[in-house]
Amino acid sequence: MANKLTKARKRRAERAGRWAESVAIWMLRAKGYGIKARRYRSKLGEIDLIAVRGKTLVFVEVKFRKKGASPDDLSPFQADRLVRAASLYLAKHPLALDAETRFDLILLGQNRWPRHIKGAFGDDGWGGYSNV
């Protein structure tokens, strides 16, 4: 019985994650970003969204919590995995090396507007965020 509950909970979390990513894509497109990839997976980690705007390539982590996500929901370990996955993406896509890169967070919650935090951390890992 407990196994069925765990599977049901995982399915709900998966649906909520896909919904949050869809909202984030909508918001980024409204801001003039193009979406290069969704759920980019590598042996080093997963990147929720890869977007481009002008000459900037943006690696985006999307966080959803019912009561609203916060920047603290991204742990230093998760930020480091995202940076490593982005490094692998850049190695596999040499044309992307000419672009400026940035790591953003999009935070969502039920009945709340999405919050886009540009430059949430650097390629040296977690370093706080700027709400620009």
Helices and strands as residue ranges (DSSP letters): H 2-30, E 34-42, E 45-53, E 56-64, G 71-73, H 76-92, G 94-98, E 100-108, E 115-121
